[in-house]
Amino acid sequence: MFTGKGRQLTIYLGETDQHHHKALYMAIVELLRREGIAGATVTRGVAGFGASSRIHTSAILRLSMDLPIVITLIDRAERIEQILPALVEMAPSALMTLQDVEIARPGIGFRHGLPDVTVERVMRREVVTVRADDSLTRVVELLLDKDFTALPVVDTGGRVVGMVSDTDLLTRGGMQIGLSLKRAADAEFVRELHRSLENPERRVNEIMTREVVTVRPDTSLADAAHLMVTRRLKRLPVVDASGKLVGILGRLDVLNTIAAVHIPEWQPGTTVVGEHATVADVMSRDVPTVRESTAVAELFEMLVSSTHRRVVVIDSERRVVGIIADSDLVSRVAPESRAGLIRMLVARVPLGKTSEEARQHLARLHGQTAADLMTRKVVTVRAEMPVASALALSAEKRTKRMPVVDADGKLVGIVGRTKMMRALLAGAARGGM
């Protein structure tokens, strides 16, 4: 029996309530879906009254068409608490109730280690696209404020004819600065990004990838995830029988679905049996580490040489106290130093081989240490945690790589999404899931 603690949130609305010209209950359901909530049910009442649902009278007693709508969702308490402020903002007049519940079963089966659902149930239907004759400048502008780095290219009939990604921009578009630093974006960064294009007015059809891997809406999520892993893809266009784009499936959509069915969450002390892979099986034990007092120059040296693009900050007992990514380094230094620092990080040249100008950029940061630049709220995972649970946490916390700690909280490794996803699918193929 699959049991555990959860929390139920119930929202009471009126059928005619609106949010940005859309039915409020549909806007809420779409928000819950985007945020990876385990599930929600919308119920339409046959009669009722309240703040937004009144009984009206005219010549005869009749009920208003503004009937009550009830939205019920169940997830872990932490996830409900995270989404609650956004729901209150969307529906400030709605009645909302909370109660703790006991989860007996997750309510969904598994296929090859992943929830047994089709791509159609998970994909995003609103897709940002470009045309083959669009400029590279437009591609950059569209990608800058998004959480993805690739766009489908469609023709006038909406059929997929290619994909254009940050990799295409770097390898064939002549862009010198990758979009991986866009979290640190400010006006200067955007100017640098546009200047880094050799010819901003070049067209998408000159650099796009024409051999596009697509899936159909009725493809199983497990098969789509396997395709992502084997072809090293983060997004899959979803097309109908005619090749027309109907949606997009991203790796984060897959991870959110995994997170949605992992109730309750894994607890320390739980034993993993069979062939279920654990974080310890796939983590990298070679982790670049620094102390809080480490100077910026040394941080830079470690970041440009690390394949993880992250440095973990530890104390004297190897407990994790912070983490620094290259984007943290850029976003937390003085504005006048950012452009130069970005170019240095992109070039990934060790400090001893940098130019005099580059060394001057670092000299301006004299006196700053890891303690000034690190992110202090670090999402960590335990080495004995199942990879499925770690992937769920990765989706929930929106973090791609996580330090791994032992039972005493001491750093033992670092793990990323790609290796965990590959291990999850491999374990299922062996019959262990």
N, C-alpha and C positions, 0 to 999 in steps of 0.2 A: 504494500500500500504506500502510495506517495503522499506524505503528509508534511505539513509545515504551517507556519504563521503567515498571515497576509493581512491586508487592510482593504476594506470596501468603501468607496466613495460613491454617494448617490447625489445626483444633481436634478433639481426640479425646475423645469422651464415651461414657457408657453410655446405653442406650436408656431405662432407668428413672430416670435422674438427673432431679431436680425443682428448680424454682425458683419459689417462691411458689405451690405447688400446681399448677404447669403443667410440662409436659415441658420440660426445660432447653434442648434443641435448638430447640424452637419459640420459647421466650422469647428466645434469642439471635438467631434469624432476625428476629423482630419488632423487636428493638433495632436490628439492622443496617438494616432497612428504614426505621425512623424516622430514623436518622442519615444516610440518603442514601448508604449504601455502594453501590458499583457493582453488586454482585450476590453471591449466595452459593448454594452447592449443598450439600444434605444427602444423604449416602450412608449407607445401612444395610448393615452388614457381614453376611455369612452365618455367620461364626464368628470367635472371637477371645477374648483374655483380657487383663487388665491391672488397673489400680487399681480400676476400676468395672465390669469385665466379666470374670467368672471362669468357668472350666470347673468344673461341679459333677458329683458322682457320687452315685448311690444304689445301687439294686440292679444297675443297668446304667450304663455310662458315657453321660452325656447332656450336651448343651450347655445352659447357662442361657439363658433367654429375654432376659436382659439383654445383648443383642448390642451390638457397637460401633457408634457413630454418628460419622461424620466430616463436619465442616463445613469447606468450602473457600471462601475469599473472596479476591478480587483487586481492588485499587484502588491509588491513588497511595500512596507510602510515608508521606507526611505524614498522610493520612486513616487509614491503618491504625494509625499510632502514636497518633492521637487517640482511637481507639475501644478500643485495647488495655487500658487501665486498667479500663474498665467491664466488659470481658469477663473479665478476671482476677478482678474482684470477684464476678461472677455465677457463675463456674466455677473456684473456687480450686484444685480438685484435677485439673482437666483438663490434659492434655498439649497444648501449643501450640507450633507450629514456624513459623518465618518464612524466606522465601527470596525473593530478587529474581528477577523474571521480565521477559521481553520481550513487550510487547503487540503482536501482529501486526495485529489488527482489533478494534474495540470490541464486536463481537458483536451489534449491533442496527442496524436501518435508521432512516432519518429520513423524516418526512412534514411538509411545510411548515415545515421548520427545527427541528422538535422530534422526540424519539424516537418511533418509530412503534409506540406501544403504546396500549391502551385505558385509559379512566379506571379501570376495574375493577382494573387491575394497579397503580395508583398511589394510589388513594383510601385514606383511613383508615376502617376499618370500625367502630371504637369512637368513637361520636359523643356529645358532651355536648349534651343538648337541654333545652328547657323547655316547659311547657304554657302555653296561652293565659291560664289563670287564675292563674299564678304571679305573685308580687309582683316589682316592680322591684328590691327589695332582694336577692332571690334571684339575679336576673340579674347584678347587680354582684358579688355574692360568688362566683359561678361564674366570672366573667371575670377576676377579680383575679389569680389564680395561673396563668392560661393564656397561651399565646403567640398567641392570636387575640382578636378583639374583636367577634365576632358568633356568634349561636347560632340553630340551626333551632328553630322552634316546631312541635310535632307534636300531633296529636289522640290520642284513646285508642287508635286503630288504628295509630298510628305513621306516619300520613300527614302530609306537610309542609303546614302551613297558613299559614306566615309565617316571617320572619326578624326577629330583634331584635339591634341592634348598638349600639355606643357612639354612633354618629351619631343613632340613634333616641332614645337616652337624652338626648343633648344638645339635639336639636331639638324633640322632643315630650315627653320625660320630665322636662324641667326641670332636668336635672343641669348643674351649673355647671363641674365639673372633668372633663376628658376622661381616658380610660383610657390615653392615650399616655404619661402620667407614671408608670405603674404599676411600672416598673422601680425607681423610687425609693420604692416603697411601704414604709411602716412603720405602726405602730399609729396614729400621728397622721394619716397620710395617709388611712388607711381610714376613720377617723372623719370627716375632712373630706369624703371622697367620699360617705359616707352623708348627712352634713348638707347636701350640695349638692343632694340630691334634694328637689324641692318637696314631694312626697308619696310617701314610700318604699313605701307600701302600694298604690299604683296598680298595675293589672294589666297584664300583657304585651299583652293584646289591645287595650289602649287606645293603644299607641304603635307596635306592630310593623308592619313592612312586609309587606303582604298579597300583593303581586304578586311572587312569588318566581321567580327564574331557576334552573332545575334542569337537570341532565343525566342521561342514562341510563348504566348501567355500560359499555355497548358503544360509547359515544361516543369518538372518537379524542382523545388528549391534545391534539393540535394544535387541534382544533375547540373543545375546552373552554377552552384558553388564549386563543384568539381571542375567545371569548365574555367571558372575564374582562376582557380589555383593552378591548373595545368598550363593555362595560357598566360599566366601572370597579368591578369586584367583586374581592374577595380570597378569597371562599369560595363554593363551589357545592355545594348539597346534591345527592347522587346518589340517584335514586329508581328504583323498578322500574315496571312497566307500570301498576300500580294507584296510583302516587303514594306508595308507602310508602318511608320513608327506609332506605337500605341502606349509606350511607357519606357521606363529605364529602371534597371536593377543595379544598385550599387552595393559595394561590399558592406557598407554600413547598414543597408537595409537587411542584408542577411544576418549581420550581427545583432541588430535590433530584434529580429525574430527569434534568434537564439535566446536573447535576454528575456524576451516576453514569456517564454515557457519555463524558464528556470526559477520556479517558485516551489519550495523555499530556496534561498541561496545556500551555498556550501558553507559549512561551519568547521572551524579547526577541530581536529580530532576525528573527523569522518574518514573512514578507510575507503580507498578506491580499490575495487576488486576487478578481476578479469583483465582485459586488454585495454581498458580505458587509459588513455595517455594523460599524464600529469604535466604540470608546468616544468617540473624538474627534467622531464624527458626531452624537452625542446628548447629550454632556455640556453642563453649564451653565458658562460661563466667568466668571460673576459669583459669586465665592465670598467670603463674609465671612471676613476673616482678622484675627488678633491676634498679638501677641508674648507670650512667657511672662510678661513683666512687666505685662501689661495688667490693670487693676483690675477688680473685680467689677462695678462700676456700668457701665463701658463694655461689659463682656461682656453684661450684661443688655440693654442698649440694642440690641446687635447681634442677640441671640437673638430678641427680640420682633419685630424688623423683617425677619428672614430667613425666606424661604419654605422653606428647607431645615431649619430648626430646629436648625442646627448651625453652629459656628464652628470654623474650622481654625486651629491654632496653627502658625506658621511661624518659622523663624530669619531671620537677616539676608540669606540667599541664597535665600529662599522655599522651603526644604526643609521638609517636614512633620515636626513634632516632637510633635504631639498633636492631639486633637480634643475639642470640648466640645459635648454635646447638652444640651437643657434638663433632661433627667433626671439628667445628671451634676451640673449645678449644684445641683439639689435634693438629691440623695443625699449630696453631699460637704460640705454646709454643716452647721453646728451644728443639732441637732434642734429647738431652740426657734425657729429661723428658717424651718423648712421649710414650715409651713402658710401663713405669709404669703407666702413666695416662690412657692409653688404658685399661690396666687390671683392674684398679679401676672403670672405667666407665662401663665396661662389667659386673663386679661383682655387680654394683649398690648398694653398701653398704653405708649407711649414714656415714658421716665423723666421728661421735662419735664411730662407731663400726669398723672402718678401722684399719689395722695393723700399727705398728710403721713405717714399711717401706713405707706404703702408705702415712702416714702423712709427712714423709721426702720428698717424691716426691712433695707434695703440698708446703712444706716449701721452696723448690727451686724456686717456682713461686712467692715468697713474693715480693710485690711491684707492681705486675701486676693487672690491674683492667678490668672491663667490657669494658671500652673505648679502651683498647689495643687489645681486642679479638673479639669484635663484628663486624658483617657485617653491614655496614652503609647504603647501598642501599637496603632498605626493600620493598618488594612487599606487599602492603596492599589492602584490599577490604573494601567497604562500607557495613554496616549492611543491608541496603535496596536493595543491588544488587541481582538480580536473580541468583540462583545457577548455571544456565547454563552459564551465563556470567562469574561468578567467576571460574568455571571449565575451561572455555576457557582461562582465564588469567593464571590459574595455569599451563596449558599446555604450553602456550606461554613463560612463564617465568621459566619453569622447576623447580617449587617449590611445595612441597607437602603440606605444612601448611602455612597459611597466617594470620597475625594479622588482626583483624577486627576493623575498626574505625568508629566513627560517623561523622556527617556533619561538626563538628569542628576539626576533625582529632584526636580526643582523643580515646585511646584504650578502647574497650568494650568487646573484646573476641578474640578467635582464631578458625580457621576452617580448616579442612583437606579434602582431596579428597574423601575418602571413604564415609563420611557422606553426602557430597554434591551429589555424584553419586547416593546413595541410595534415597535421597530426590527427585532427578530429575526423577528417574524411578517410584517412588511411586506417584509423582504428575501426571505423564503421565497415570498411571493405573487408577487414579481417574477421568481421563478425563480433567485434567486441562491444558495439554500441547497441 
